[in-house]
Amino acid sequence: MNKRVIIWDWNGTLLNDISISIDAMNEMLGRRGLELLDLCRYRQIFGFPVKDYYQKLGFDFSIEDFEVPAMEFIKGYSERLKEAVLFDDVKETLSLLKAQGIRHFILSAMEQEALNECVLNLGIQQYFEKIYGLGDHYAHGKSDIALEMMCNEKFNRDECVLVGDTLHDLEIAGLLKIDCILVSRGHQEKKRLREKHHHMKDDIKRLFEPNNFVDLA
C-alpha cells in the first residue's frame, strides 16, 4: 500500500520521554502520599485525556482543581526535558523516508511552542513540513488540531498513515479516516495496543522499505 505522507506522534514515538514522564509524576505523587509509579504500571494505565489518567493515580479533583497538578507536572517535565532523547532509529528512518519523497508531519498533544523548541533542539526540524501541537499544556487530546491539520493540508487520505504509540493515536486515525501503525515501545504497553489494533511495530526501522512505500502488512 503506497503512502506518501506520514503523520508522526511525538512523545513516545520519536521522543523517548517515558522515564522523565514517570519521574515528574512520581515527584507529584510523593508529595501527596500516593502510590508511586513504575514503568509497568505506568504503561498499563497512561492514556488520554490525561485528566482520567490522573484520577486513576488517585488525584482527587474535589480537593484541588485539575489545572493545579497539570501545571505542576508540566513544570517537572519541562525541567527534565533536556534529558529526553530521540529513539535510536529516528534520524536514520526519517532521512531514508524523506529521500524517497515521503512527506513528514508531527501531530502532538504537547504545547506548540514547547514542541517547536524540542524538535529544534534535537536537530530534526528539517525533516518536517509542519509541526502541529496544542494551544495549552493540558493535553486534553489531539482531535481538534488533527482536524485542523487535515483541513489545512488537504491530504489525500489514502496516501496518509499516522504513526503513534497510544490508543489515542488510533482514535485520531479513525477520526481522520486514515491508516495507523502503533509502535509498542512508548507510553502504553503492547498488550493494550494489541487488543485494539493489529498493525503494530516494535520500533520504526521497518517503516522504511526500498520501493517508496510504508509497509502496513
N, C-alpha and C positions, 0 to 999 in steps of 0.2 A: 504494500500500500504506500503510495507516494505521499510524502509530507514535505512541505516547503516552509512551514512556519512552526517553530517550537516556542511555546509559552511556558517559561520556567517559573516554578515557585522558587523562592529564595531560601528561607530558613529551613534547614534540614534536608534540602535538595541539593543546592550548590554550596551553601554556607554551613559548615559544621559548628553549630552553636548549641548543641544539645547539652553539653556539660555546663556551659555558663548559664543556660536557662534553669537547670536544676539547682546550681549553686545560688543564683539570685533568689529563687523561690524558697530554698531551704533557709536562707537568712531571714526571710519574712515569716516562715512557719515557726522557726525557733523563737522569734520574738513573741509569738502568740501562743506558744506552748502546744503547737500542733505537731502531728507526726511528720517526720522528715521523709523526703523522697529518696529512693534510689533509682537507678536507671530503669530497672524492670518495671517498677510501679509507675514511674513517670510515663513510660511509653504505653502502658496499659490504659491510663486514664486521660492523658492530654487530648484536648480537642477544642473545637470552635462551636459556638462562641466561647471565648476564654472565661467569661463570667461563670458558665456552667462548670468548667474545669476547676475554678477557684472554689466553688461550692462543694465539689467532690473532695477537695482538700480540707474542708472544714471551716472555711471562711463564713462568717455569719453577717449577712448584709442587713440584718436588723440592728446590728451593733455599730457597724461602720459602712459607709457608702462604698460601692464597688470602686469608685474612682480613687479612693484612698490607697488600697493595695495595688490597684492597676498602675498608678503613677509611682508607687514605691518599687514595684517590680521593674518598671522602665528605668528608674534611676540605677538600681542594682545591676540590671542587664547592661545598660549603657556603660557603666564603669568597667565592666568585664569584656565589652565587645571587642576590644583590641586583641583579646586572647583567642578569639574565634578565627578559624582559618577555613579556606576552601577545602573541600574534599579533594583527595589527591588526583582524581581523574578529570577535574573540571576544566582546567585550562586546555589540556590536550583535546578533550572532546569538543569543546566549543570551537577551537581552532579548526579541527578536522571538518566539523559540520559546516562552519562558515565558508571554508574553502570549497565546499560542494554547492554553495549558493543557498544554504538553509538560512532563513531569517530567524533571529533570536529576539525575544521579548521577555521581560520579567514582570510577573504579576504577584504581588506580595501583600501580606497583611501588616507589614512593617510601615511605620510612618514615612512619608515620602522623602523628606529632607534627610532623615537618618539613613534611609535606604540608599539614596543617591551617594551620600558620603561614604557609606560602607563599600559599595561597589567600586567607587573611585579609589579608595584607599587600598583595595585588594588588586587593583590594576587590571580589571577585566571589562571596563566600561566600553572599550572599543568593539566588543562582540555584539552589543545590544543596540537595536534600532531605537527602542524606547523602554523606559522603566516605569511601571505603574505601581504606586504604593498608596497607602491610605492618608487621609487628611488629619488623622489624630492617632494617639498611641493606644487606643482601647481594644484594637484587634477584634472588633465585632464580627468580621468576616469580609470576604472579598467580592461578594455578589455585585454590589453597585459598581465598583471600579472595574470589574470584569465586563459588565455590560457596556460601560462607557468605552472601554478599550475596543470591544468588538464594533461599536458604532463608529469610533474614530478611525480605526484601521481598515474597516471594510474587507476583512479577510474572507477568502473562500473557505468555508468551514471544513470542507473535505480535505483541505491541504494542511489543516492545523492539528497539532497534538499538544495537550497540556501535560507537563511532567512535574509531579509533585510527590510529597511524602505523607500526606494525610487524607483521610476520608473527606475532608472539606474540599480538597483539590478535586476529588472525584465528583463531588456535588457541583462544583463550579463548572467542570467539564460538561456535566449533564445539563446545567443551565444554559451553557453556550452551544450545546449540541455539537460538541467536538470530541474526538478520541482522547483517551487519557492513559498514561503509563504511571504507575505508582512505584516509587523507589523505597525499598524496605529498610534503609539504613538511617532513617530520620527520626522524627518526633513520635511516630506511632509504630507499634510492633507489627511484625509481619503477619501474625495470626489475625489481628483485627483487619488488616488490609485485605488479606486473602479471603476472608469471609464475605467481602463485598465486591471484589474485583479480581479478575484473573490475569489482566495484563500487568505483570509486575517484573521488576528487575532488582537485583541486589545492589547494583550500582549503575552508573550511567555509561560505562565503557561500551556496552553492547548497543547503545543507541546509534553508534557510528557503523555504517555499512558502506561498502565500496561503490554502490551503484546509485547514490543520491536518493536514498530513502531511509526513513526511520522504520525499523522493524517492529511491528506490532504482533508478531507471531508468538 
